[in-house]
């Protein structure tokens, strides 16, 4: 996802853009600044064959192959315009999201016909994004931490101006085995010195989470880089280009849990964590002989008869 984060003088709500990018050939994209995520809201996660939905009064969306999430629900009032980059599973996403009216937003779909890389997503989204700042969010991530502070720190640093004003900011996380990840080498001033993909000798234990914040300079970077060996325009190459051009790239270290939900076991762990923050509610019916314990959500139309239900669980 890419979220536009620039704050023009006009008072309209389009202060940022957001693109959610799946790791298959389909990304997502949203517009406007302050984005909060799952850690700020109660949610339940249920798995289906094609779309995994999160119930939060509104829905967060997931594509089953890469669990692409559209973080609308917790940012509904701050993201009035959403652009979604869609690929192979566009039908499922378009069916689930529609025109965005159910979320109180306006949705525009941007097709990516082939998985040509995350930097390519920036290229094809340029007409939508313009030259404003934006957040790119890889949609197979689930974070406990909201992103409002991440955006605010970037804006604050840019507001100070000067040669050290950042052109980009990336979210990092301490990991046990950084050899399995893209890793950042950082300076004591909090700047990113270089990025290394799955290094044998990691320069740090700071892995790239897949959340990035850019100003318009990234548009020059994605045009300057060449495709990688796998034939894709890599966003890490574009960030490295910024660094080599003397631009400042900041980082923030993630607070709370981070799960890459592209695989079954992490997805189930994510399901458990999300269920743990459920607020119990009953929109269905429970007969007098039934007992409900713990964090249980009973959806509209569900009936509990002569049963004992122990949470965390969602029924419906």
C-alpha positions as CSV (number, residue, x, y, z in Angstrom):
1,X,0.0,0.0,0.0
2,X,1.1,3.5,-0.5
3,X,-0.2,6.2,1.7
4,X,0.2,9.8,0.7
5,X,1.6,11.8,3.5
6,X,2.3,15.2,2.2
7,X,0.3,18.1,3.7
8,X,-0.6,20.7,1.1
9,X,-2.0,24.0,2.1
10,X,-5.5,23.2,1.0
11,X,-7.8,22.0,3.8
12,X,-9.1,19.0,1.9
13,X,-8.5,15.6,3.5
14,X,-6.0,14.4,0.9
15,X,-2.9,14.8,3.1
16,X,-1.3,11.5,2.2
17,X,-1.4,8.5,0.0
18,X,-1.3,4.8,0.9
19,X,-0.4,1.9,-1.4
20,X,-0.8,-1.6,0.1
21,X,1.3,-4.0,-2.0
22,X,0.9,-7.7,-1.9
23,X,3.9,-9.8,-2.5
24,X,2.3,-11.6,-5.4
25,X,1.4,-9.5,-8.4
26,X,-1.1,-7.5,-6.5
27,X,-0.7,-4.5,-4.2
28,X,-3.1,-2.1,-2.7
29,X,-3.1,1.6,-2.5
30,X,-4.7,4.2,-0.4
31,X,-4.7,8.0,-0.1
32,X,-4.2,10.2,2.9
33,X,-1.9,10.8,5.8
34,X,-2.6,9.4,9.2
35,X,-2.9,5.7,9.1
36,X,-3.6,3.6,12.2
37,X,-3.6,-0.2,12.0
38,X,-4.8,-3.3,13.7
39,X,-3.1,-2.6,16.9
40,X,-5.4,0.3,17.5
41,X,-8.6,-1.6,17.0
42,X,-10.5,-4.8,17.9
43,X,-10.6,-7.3,15.1
44,X,-11.3,-10.9,14.5
45,X,-9.7,-12.9,11.7
46,X,-11.4,-15.7,9.9
47,X,-10.0,-17.7,7.0
48,X,-11.9,-18.5,3.8
49,X,-10.9,-19.9,0.5
50,X,-10.2,-16.6,-1.3
51,X,-10.6,-13.7,1.1
52,X,-9.6,-13.6,4.7
53,X,-11.7,-10.9,6.4
54,X,-11.2,-9.1,9.7
55,X,-14.3,-8.0,11.5
56,X,-13.9,-4.6,13.1
57,X,-17.3,-3.0,12.6
58,X,-15.8,-2.4,9.1
59,X,-13.6,-5.0,7.4
60,X,-10.0,-5.2,6.7
61,X,-9.3,-7.2,3.7
62,X,-6.9,-10.0,2.9
63,X,-6.1,-11.9,-0.2
64,X,-5.6,-15.5,0.7
65,X,-2.4,-16.1,-1.2
66,X,-0.5,-13.2,0.3
67,X,-2.9,-11.9,2.8
68,X,-3.0,-8.5,1.3
69,X,-4.6,-6.1,3.7
70,X,-6.4,-2.9,3.1
71,X,-6.1,-1.0,6.3
72,X,-9.3,1.0,6.0
73,X,-11.3,0.3,9.1
74,X,-9.0,1.9,11.7
75,X,-8.2,4.9,9.4
76,X,-11.6,5.4,7.9
77,X,-12.0,9.0,8.7
78,X,-8.5,9.9,7.5
79,X,-8.3,8.1,4.2
80,X,-11.2,9.4,2.1
81,X,-9.6,8.3,-1.2
82,X,-8.1,4.9,-1.8
83,X,-6.2,3.6,-4.8
84,X,-5.8,-0.1,-5.0
85,X,-3.1,-1.7,-7.2
86,X,-4.6,-5.0,-8.2
87,X,-3.1,-8.1,-10.0
88,X,-4.1,-11.7,-10.3
89,X,-6.8,-11.7,-7.5
90,X,-8.3,-8.4,-8.6
91,X,-11.8,-9.9,-8.8
92,X,-11.7,-11.0,-5.2
93,X,-10.4,-7.7,-4.0
94,X,-12.8,-5.7,-6.1
95,X,-15.7,-7.8,-5.0
96,X,-14.8,-7.3,-1.3
97,X,-14.0,-3.6,-1.5
98,X,-16.3,-2.4,-4.1
99,X,-16.3,1.3,-4.6
100,X,-15.4,1.9,-1.0
101,X,-18.7,3.3,0.0
102,X,-19.1,0.7,2.8
103,X,-15.9,2.1,4.4
104,X,-16.8,5.7,3.8
105,X,-14.1,6.1,1.2
106,X,-13.7,6.4,-2.6
107,X,-11.7,3.6,-4.2
108,X,-9.8,3.7,-7.5
109,X,-8.2,0.5,-8.9
110,X,-4.8,0.5,-10.5
111,X,-3.9,-2.7,-12.4
112,X,-0.5,-4.3,-12.3
113,X,-0.7,-6.9,-15.0
114,X,2.6,-8.6,-14.1
115,X,4.6,-8.8,-10.8
116,X,7.3,-6.4,-12.0
117,X,8.4,-5.3,-8.5
118,X,7.5,-2.9,-5.7
119,X,9.3,0.0,-7.4
120,X,7.2,-0.7,-10.4
121,X,4.2,-0.2,-8.2
122,X,5.4,3.3,-7.5
123,X,5.9,4.0,-11.2
124,X,2.3,2.9,-12.2
125,X,0.8,4.8,-9.2
126,X,2.5,8.1,-10.1
127,X,-0.6,9.6,-11.7
128,X,-2.6,8.8,-8.6
129,X,0.1,9.9,-6.1
130,X,1.4,12.9,-7.9
131,X,4.4,14.4,-6.1
132,X,3.1,14.1,-2.6
133,X,4.7,12.1,0.2
134,X,3.4,8.6,0.6
135,X,3.6,5.4,2.7
136,X,4.2,2.1,1.0
137,X,2.9,-0.9,3.0
138,X,3.5,-4.5,1.9
139,X,0.2,-6.2,2.5
140,X,1.3,-9.5,3.9
141,X,2.4,-7.8,7.1
142,X,0.4,-7.6,10.3
143,X,1.6,-5.0,12.9
144,X,0.6,-4.4,16.4
145,X,1.9,-0.9,16.1
146,X,-0.2,1.8,14.5
147,X,1.5,3.9,11.8
148,X,0.4,7.4,12.9
149,X,3.6,8.0,14.9
150,X,5.7,6.7,12.0
151,X,4.1,9.2,9.7
152,X,4.3,12.1,12.2
153,X,8.0,11.5,12.8
154,X,8.8,11.8,9.1
155,X,6.7,14.9,8.8
156,X,8.3,16.5,11.8
157,X,11.8,15.7,10.5
158,X,11.0,17.2,7.1
159,X,9.4,20.3,8.7
160,X,12.8,21.2,10.2
161,X,14.2,21.4,6.7
162,X,17.9,21.7,6.0
163,X,20.3,19.3,4.2
164,X,19.4,16.5,6.7
165,X,15.7,16.6,5.9
166,X,14.8,13.0,5.0
167,X,13.5,11.9,1.7
168,X,12.5,8.5,3.0
169,X,11.9,6.6,6.2
170,X,11.7,2.8,6.7
171,X,10.3,0.6,9.4
172,X,12.7,-2.0,10.9
173,X,12.4,-4.7,13.5
174,X,14.9,-6.6,15.6
175,X,15.0,-10.3,14.6
176,X,16.7,-13.4,15.9
177,X,18.1,-14.5,12.5
178,X,18.6,-11.5,10.2
179,X,20.1,-13.8,7.5
180,X,16.5,-14.6,6.5
181,X,15.6,-11.0,5.8
182,X,16.6,-7.8,4.1
183,X,18.7,-6.0,6.7
184,X,19.6,-2.3,7.2
185,X,22.9,-1.0,8.4
186,X,22.2,2.2,10.3
187,X,24.2,5.1,11.9
188,X,24.0,6.3,15.4
189,X,22.1,9.3,14.1
190,X,19.3,7.1,13.0
191,X,20.1,7.2,9.3
192,X,20.1,4.2,7.0
193,X,23.6,3.6,5.6
194,X,22.9,0.6,3.4
195,X,20.5,-2.2,2.7
196,X,21.6,-5.8,2.3
197,X,19.3,-8.7,1.2
198,X,19.6,-11.9,3.3
199,X,23.3,-11.3,4.2
200,X,25.6,-14.2,5.3
201,X,27.2,-11.8,7.7
202,X,24.5,-9.3,8.8
203,X,25.6,-5.8,9.6
204,X,22.8,-5.6,12.2
205,X,19.7,-7.5,13.4
206,X,17.4,-4.9,12.0
207,X,15.1,-6.5,9.3
208,X,13.0,-4.5,6.8
209,X,9.4,-4.9,7.8
210,X,8.0,-3.7,4.5
211,X,6.6,-0.3,5.5
212,X,8.2,2.7,3.8
213,X,7.6,6.5,3.7
214,X,8.8,8.5,0.7
215,X,8.8,12.0,-0.7
216,X,8.7,12.7,-4.4
217,X,12.4,12.0,-4.8
218,X,11.5,8.3,-5.0
219,X,9.9,8.9,-8.4
220,X,13.4,9.8,-9.7
221,X,14.9,6.8,-8.0
222,X,12.5,4.2,-9.5
223,X,13.2,5.6,-12.9
224,X,17.0,5.4,-12.4
225,X,17.3,1.8,-11.3
226,X,17.5,-1.3,-13.5
227,X,15.6,-4.5,-13.1
228,X,17.1,-7.1,-10.7
229,X,18.2,-10.6,-11.7
230,X,14.6,-11.7,-11.2
231,X,13.4,-9.1,-13.6
232,X,11.8,-6.8,-11.1
233,X,12.3,-3.2,-10.1
234,X,13.2,-3.6,-6.4
235,X,12.2,-0.9,-3.9
236,X,15.3,-1.7,-1.9
237,X,17.4,-0.7,-5.0
238,X,15.5,2.5,-5.2
239,X,16.2,3.3,-1.5
240,X,19.9,2.4,-2.0
241,X,20.0,4.8,-4.9
242,X,18.7,7.6,-2.7
243,X,21.4,6.8,-0.1
244,X,24.1,6.8,-2.8
245,X,22.8,10.2,-4.1
246,X,23.5,11.6,-0.6
247,X,19.8,11.7,0.4
248,X,18.8,11.1,4.0
249,X,16.9,7.9,4.8
250,X,15.6,7.6,8.4
251,X,14.5,4.6,10.2
252,X,12.1,3.7,13.0
253,X,12.2,0.5,15.0
254,X,8.9,-1.4,15.3
255,X,7.2,-1.6,18.6
256,X,5.1,-4.6,19.3
257,X,4.7,-7.7,17.3
258,X,5.1,-8.2,13.5
259,X,3.9,-11.2,11.6
260,X,4.5,-12.0,7.9
261,X,1.2,-13.6,7.2
262,X,2.2,-15.1,3.8
263,X,2.5,-18.6,5.3
264,X,0.0,-20.8,7.2
265,X,1.7,-21.0,10.6
266,X,2.4,-17.2,10.9
267,X,-1.2,-16.6,9.7
268,X,-2.6,-18.8,12.5
269,X,-0.4,-17.0,15.0
270,X,-1.7,-13.7,13.7
271,X,-5.2,-15.0,14.1
272,X,-4.5,-15.8,17.8
273,X,-3.0,-12.4,18.5
274,X,-5.8,-10.5,16.8
275,X,-8.4,-12.6,18.7
276,X,-6.7,-11.7,21.9
277,X,-7.7,-8.0,21.5
278,X,-11.4,-8.7,20.8
279,X,-14.0,-6.9,22.8
280,X,-16.8,-9.4,23.5
281,X,-20.1,-8.7,21.9
282,X,-23.3,-10.5,21.1
283,X,-25.2,-9.6,18.0
284,X,-26.9,-13.0,17.8
285,X,-28.8,-15.1,20.3
286,X,-27.8,-17.2,23.3
287,X,-30.3,-19.5,25.0
288,X,-30.6,-19.8,28.8
289,X,-28.8,-23.1,28.9
290,X,-25.7,-21.9,27.3
291,X,-22.5,-20.4,28.9
292,X,-20.2,-17.8,27.3
293,X,-16.8,-17.3,28.8
294,X,-13.9,-15.0,27.8
295,X,-13.5,-13.0,24.6
296,X,-16.4,-14.2,22.4
297,X,-18.0,-12.4,19.5
298,X,-21.3,-13.7,18.4
299,X,-22.2,-12.3,15.0
300,X,-25.6,-11.3,13.8
301,X,-27.7,-14.3,12.9
302,X,-25.7,-16.8,14.9
303,X,-27.5,-18.9,17.5
304,X,-25.9,-20.6,20.6
305,X,-28.1,-23.4,21.9
306,X,-27.3,-25.6,24.9
307,X,-23.6,-25.0,24.5
308,X,-20.5,-23.8,26.4
309,X,-18.4,-21.4,24.5
310,X,-14.9,-20.4,25.7
311,X,-13.0,-17.6,23.9
312,X,-11.2,-16.2,22.2
313,X,-13.5,-17.1,19.4
314,X,-15.8,-15.5,16.8
315,X,-19.0,-17.3,15.9
316,X,-20.9,-16.3,12.8
